[in-house]
Amino acid sequence: MSSIHAIVVDPGVQGRLAIKEVEAPQAGPSEALVQVEAISLNRGEVLRAMGAEAGWRPGWDLAGTIIKQAANGTGPKVGSRVVGSVGVGAWAEQVAVQTSRLADIPASLTFARAATLPTAGLTALRALEKGGFLLNKRVLITGSTGGVGLFAHQLARLSGAYVVGTARHARNEAFVREAGADEVIVGDDLEPARAYGPYHLIIDSVGGKTLESALSLLATGATCVTLGWSASPSVTMDVSNFILTGRTTLYGLNMYTEFDSRARSEDLAWLAHMVAKQQLQTPIEVEASWHNIGEVAQRLLQRQFTGKAVLHLT
């Protein structure tokens, strides 16, 4: 069997992540083989790697070139530049990807920018969809400086919403405004956001007291989408207020089930097109070689930067 190099969990090295030789992937009938050029990091997969067994291979997001089309004839052809996502193992020189999870990217779009789109971009897009028609509606987004938050701000602004964001530190306020926020709440207390509500849609990735406060800011018939818990997974909820507001919805967005509710390819193609047209900016804050995976992963976990980290395989 031929071999390739991939990032695997190695508890014996600093940062627990190392590039090692592994067996080359074998594509199934509906899978294309991608020569990977760039990958992006997400907090969820890095956290999983910190506790995973030796040999486990992390990675969700990738961009590269098709070197073998799917045997059933679907999806991009050989030589196509693509962006895609897998459930595990994207951080490798070659990856077999279901064609429903792949999309061609415009020639003007770099692999690095494309690699930021699958997890963060799709999560933001699917979360915003839960709010329906957003023109002239109020939207509150917590965790605004992360990849999902930064994409969500831009997409909400493009939808014509009045957007309120959050920043834990004052130094990030301008950053959140540039992403599309009309107002920014600085600090951990969400109570000041009440002055700009109530909200038709709230997207929360913080959990804990932030989600508790957010639920009290919903308008009648509004939706709160919860998609993470960077602060705490435990929430104390005032059910009486939730019921009295009326027709409110708390929606749990799990990317594994959400993304496959329909093919990812169409949404990925649209996101890539929007970036190529410069109507959507990719929030890359760190760009490095994949040989720096251990260092970059630790910096991400320690929240030493905002936005996305992208690693190049060449």
C-alpha positions as CSV (number, residue, x, y, z in Angstrom):
1,M,0.0,0.0,0.0
2,S,1.2,3.5,-0.8
3,S,1.6,6.1,2.0
4,I,1.1,9.8,2.6
5,H,1.8,12.2,5.5
6,A,-0.9,13.4,7.9
7,I,-1.3,15.1,11.2
8,V,-1.9,12.6,13.9
9,V,-2.3,12.6,17.7
10,D,1.0,11.8,19.4
11,P,0.9,12.1,23.2
12,G,4.7,12.0,23.3
13,V,5.3,15.3,21.5
14,Q,4.7,18.8,22.7
15,G,1.2,19.9,21.7
16,R,0.1,16.3,21.1
17,L,0.1,16.7,17.3
18,A,2.7,15.5,14.8
19,I,3.1,14.9,11.0
20,K,3.6,11.2,10.4
21,E,3.4,8.6,7.6
22,V,0.1,6.9,7.2
23,E,-1.7,4.7,4.7
24,A,-2.9,6.6,1.6
25,P,-6.7,6.9,1.4
26,Q,-8.8,4.7,-0.9
27,A,-11.7,6.6,-2.4
28,G,-15.2,5.0,-2.4
29,P,-17.6,5.1,-5.4
30,S,-19.0,8.5,-4.5
31,E,-15.7,10.0,-3.2
32,A,-13.2,12.1,-5.0
33,L,-9.5,12.1,-4.0
34,V,-8.2,15.6,-3.1
35,Q,-4.5,16.7,-3.0
36,V,-4.7,19.0,-0.1
37,E,-3.1,22.5,-0.3
38,A,-4.5,24.2,2.8
39,I,-6.4,23.3,6.0
40,S,-8.1,25.5,8.6
41,L,-8.4,24.8,12.3
42,N,-11.5,24.8,14.4
43,R,-11.6,24.8,18.2
44,G,-13.8,21.7,18.4
45,E,-11.5,19.4,16.5
46,V,-8.4,20.7,18.4
47,L,-10.1,20.2,21.8
48,R,-11.0,16.6,20.6
49,A,-7.4,16.0,19.7
50,M,-6.1,17.1,23.1
51,G,-7.9,14.1,24.7
52,A,-7.8,11.6,21.8
53,E,-5.9,8.4,21.7
54,A,-2.6,8.0,19.9
55,G,-2.9,7.8,16.1
56,W,-6.2,9.6,15.9
57,R,-6.4,11.9,12.9
58,P,-8.1,15.3,13.3
59,G,-9.4,17.7,10.7
60,W,-12.6,18.9,9.2
61,D,-11.8,21.6,6.6
62,L,-9.6,21.4,3.5
63,A,-9.0,23.0,0.1
64,G,-7.0,21.5,-2.8
65,T,-7.1,19.9,-6.2
66,I,-8.9,16.8,-7.4
67,I,-6.5,14.1,-8.4
68,K,-9.1,11.4,-8.9
69,Q,-12.8,11.9,-9.8
70,A,-15.4,9.9,-8.0
71,A,-15.9,6.5,-9.7
72,N,-19.7,7.1,-10.1
73,G,-18.9,10.2,-12.2
74,T,-20.4,12.7,-9.8
75,G,-18.7,15.9,-8.5
76,P,-15.7,17.9,-9.6
77,K,-13.4,16.5,-12.3
78,V,-9.6,15.9,-12.2
79,G,-7.7,19.2,-11.9
80,S,-10.6,21.1,-10.3
81,R,-9.7,23.4,-7.5
82,V,-12.1,22.6,-4.6
83,V,-13.1,23.2,-1.0
84,G,-14.6,20.5,1.1
85,S,-15.1,19.0,4.5
86,V,-15.0,15.6,6.2
87,G,-15.9,14.2,9.6
88,V,-12.3,13.4,10.5
89,G,-8.8,13.3,9.0
90,A,-8.8,16.4,6.8
91,W,-5.3,17.3,7.9
92,A,-3.4,15.2,5.4
93,E,-1.7,15.4,2.0
94,Q,-4.5,13.4,0.4
95,V,-8.1,13.0,1.5
96,A,-11.1,11.1,0.1
97,V,-14.2,13.3,0.2
98,Q,-17.8,12.6,-0.6
99,T,-18.7,14.7,-3.6
100,S,-21.8,16.1,-1.8
101,R,-19.3,17.7,0.5
102,L,-17.1,19.3,-2.2
103,A,-17.5,22.4,-4.3
104,D,-15.5,24.0,-7.1
105,I,-13.9,27.3,-6.2
106,P,-13.3,30.3,-8.5
107,A,-9.8,30.7,-10.0
108,S,-9.3,34.0,-8.1
109,L,-9.9,32.4,-4.7
110,T,-6.8,31.1,-2.9
111,F,-6.8,27.8,-1.2
112,A,-6.1,29.5,2.1
113,R,-9.2,31.6,2.0
114,A,-11.3,28.7,0.7
115,A,-10.2,26.5,3.6
116,T,-11.8,28.8,6.2
117,L,-15.3,28.2,4.7
118,P,-16.6,24.7,5.5
119,T,-17.2,24.6,9.3
120,A,-17.3,28.3,10.2
121,G,-19.0,29.5,7.1
122,L,-21.6,26.7,6.9
123,T,-22.4,27.0,10.6
124,A,-23.0,30.7,10.3
125,L,-25.1,30.3,7.2
126,R,-27.3,27.5,8.6
127,A,-27.7,29.4,12.0
128,L,-28.9,32.5,10.2
129,E,-31.4,30.5,8.1
130,K,-33.2,29.7,11.4
131,G,-34.2,33.4,11.6
132,G,-35.9,33.3,8.2
133,F,-36.4,36.7,6.5
134,L,-34.0,39.1,8.3
135,L,-34.4,42.4,6.4
136,N,-34.8,45.2,9.1
137,K,-34.8,42.6,11.9
138,R,-32.7,42.7,15.0
139,V,-30.0,40.0,15.3
140,L,-27.7,39.4,18.3
141,I,-24.5,37.4,17.9
142,T,-22.3,36.3,20.8
143,G,-18.8,34.9,20.4
144,S,-18.4,37.5,17.7
145,T,-14.6,37.3,17.4
146,G,-14.5,33.6,16.5
147,G,-14.7,32.2,12.9
148,V,-18.4,31.5,13.1
149,G,-19.2,34.8,14.7
150,L,-17.3,36.8,12.1
151,F,-19.0,35.0,9.2
152,A,-22.4,35.4,10.9
153,H,-21.9,39.1,11.3
154,Q,-21.2,39.6,7.6
155,L,-24.0,37.4,6.4
156,A,-26.5,39.0,8.8
157,R,-25.5,42.4,7.4
158,L,-25.9,41.2,3.9
159,S,-29.4,40.0,4.8
160,G,-30.3,43.6,5.8
161,A,-30.4,42.9,9.6
162,Y,-29.5,45.3,12.4
163,V,-26.7,43.4,14.0
164,V,-25.5,43.6,17.6
165,G,-22.2,41.8,18.5
166,T,-20.1,41.1,21.5
167,A,-16.4,41.5,22.4
168,R,-14.9,40.3,25.6
169,H,-12.2,43.0,25.4
170,A,-12.5,46.6,24.3
171,R,-9.5,46.1,21.9
172,N,-11.7,43.9,19.7
173,E,-14.7,46.3,19.4
174,A,-13.5,47.9,16.2
175,F,-12.8,44.4,14.8
176,V,-16.4,43.3,15.4
177,R,-17.8,46.5,13.9
178,E,-15.7,45.9,10.8
179,A,-17.2,42.5,10.5
180,G,-20.7,44.1,10.3
181,A,-21.9,44.9,13.8
182,D,-24.0,48.0,14.2
183,E,-23.5,47.9,17.9
184,V,-21.0,46.0,20.1
185,I,-21.4,45.0,23.7
186,V,-18.0,44.9,25.5
187,G,-17.5,42.6,28.4
188,D,-19.1,39.4,29.7
189,D,-22.4,41.0,30.8
190,L,-25.0,40.8,28.0
191,E,-27.5,43.1,29.8
192,P,-26.5,46.2,27.9
193,A,-27.7,44.4,24.7
194,R,-31.3,44.8,26.0
195,A,-31.2,48.5,24.9
196,Y,-31.1,47.4,21.2
197,G,-33.6,44.5,21.4
198,P,-35.7,42.6,21.5
199,Y,-34.2,40.3,18.9
200,H,-35.7,38.3,16.1
201,L,-32.7,36.0,16.1
202,I,-29.9,35.3,18.6
203,I,-26.9,33.2,17.7
204,D,-25.0,32.0,20.8
205,S,-21.8,30.1,21.0
206,V,-20.8,31.0,24.6
207,G,-23.4,29.2,26.8
208,G,-23.6,29.6,30.5
209,K,-24.8,33.0,31.8
210,T,-24.6,34.5,28.4
211,L,-27.1,32.1,26.9
212,E,-29.3,32.6,30.0
213,S,-29.3,36.4,29.4
214,A,-29.8,35.9,25.7
215,L,-33.0,34.0,26.2
216,S,-34.5,36.9,28.0
217,L,-33.9,39.2,25.0
218,L,-36.0,37.4,22.5
219,A,-39.0,39.0,20.8
220,T,-42.3,37.2,20.4
221,G,-41.9,34.5,17.8
222,A,-38.1,34.8,17.8
223,T,-35.4,32.1,17.7
224,C,-32.2,31.6,19.7
225,V,-29.7,29.2,18.0
226,T,-27.2,27.7,20.4
227,L,-24.2,26.1,18.8
228,G,-21.5,26.0,21.4
229,W,-20.5,26.5,25.0
230,S,-17.1,28.2,25.2
231,A,-17.9,29.4,28.7
232,S,-20.2,26.7,30.1
233,P,-22.6,24.0,28.8
234,S,-24.8,24.5,31.9
235,V,-27.6,27.1,31.7
236,T,-30.3,28.2,34.2
237,M,-33.4,29.1,32.3
238,D,-36.4,31.2,33.3
239,V,-39.1,29.2,31.7
240,S,-41.9,31.6,32.8
241,N,-40.3,34.5,30.8
242,F,-39.6,32.2,27.8
243,I,-43.3,31.2,27.8
244,L,-44.8,34.6,28.5
245,T,-42.8,36.1,25.6
246,G,-44.6,33.6,23.3
247,R,-43.8,31.4,20.3
248,T,-40.1,31.5,21.1
249,T,-37.7,28.8,20.0
250,L,-34.5,27.5,21.4
251,Y,-32.7,25.6,18.5
252,G,-29.7,23.4,19.1
253,L,-27.4,23.4,16.1
254,N,-25.2,20.3,15.8
255,M,-23.0,20.6,12.8
256,Y,-22.8,16.8,12.2
257,T,-26.6,16.5,11.7
258,E,-27.2,20.0,10.4
259,F,-24.7,20.0,7.6
260,D,-26.0,16.7,6.1
261,S,-29.7,17.9,6.1
262,R,-28.8,18.8,2.5
263,A,-25.7,18.6,0.4
264,R,-23.0,20.9,1.5
265,S,-21.7,21.5,-2.0
266,E,-24.2,24.1,-3.1
267,D,-23.7,26.2,0.1
268,L,-19.9,25.9,-0.1
269,A,-20.0,27.0,-3.8
270,W,-22.1,30.1,-2.9
271,L,-19.8,31.0,0.0
272,A,-16.8,30.7,-2.2
273,H,-18.4,32.8,-4.9
274,M,-19.2,35.5,-2.3
275,V,-15.6,35.6,-1.2
276,A,-14.3,35.7,-4.7
277,K,-16.7,38.7,-5.4
278,Q,-15.3,40.4,-2.2
279,Q,-18.7,40.5,-0.7
280,L,-17.6,38.2,2.1
281,Q,-14.3,38.5,3.9
282,T,-12.4,35.5,5.2
283,P,-11.2,36.2,8.8
284,I,-7.7,34.7,8.6
285,E,-5.6,35.8,11.6
286,V,-2.8,33.2,11.5
287,E,-1.3,31.6,8.4
288,A,1.6,29.2,8.7
289,S,3.1,25.9,7.5
290,W,1.4,22.7,8.8
291,H,4.8,21.9,10.4
292,N,3.7,24.4,13.0
293,I,0.5,22.6,13.9
294,G,1.4,22.0,17.6
295,E,2.2,25.7,18.2
296,V,-0.8,27.1,16.3
297,A,-3.2,24.6,17.9
298,Q,-2.1,25.7,21.4
299,R,-2.4,29.4,20.5
300,L,-6.0,28.7,19.3
301,L,-6.9,26.9,22.6
302,Q,-5.4,29.8,24.6
303,R,-7.4,32.3,22.6
304,Q,-4.3,34.2,21.5
305,F,-5.9,35.4,18.3
306,T,-9.3,36.0,16.9
307,G,-10.7,34.7,13.6
308,K,-9.3,31.7,11.7
309,A,-6.0,29.9,11.5
310,V,-4.9,28.4,8.2
311,L,-2.0,26.0,7.5
312,H,-0.4,25.4,4.2
313,L,0.8,21.9,3.2
314,T,3.4,23.2,0.7
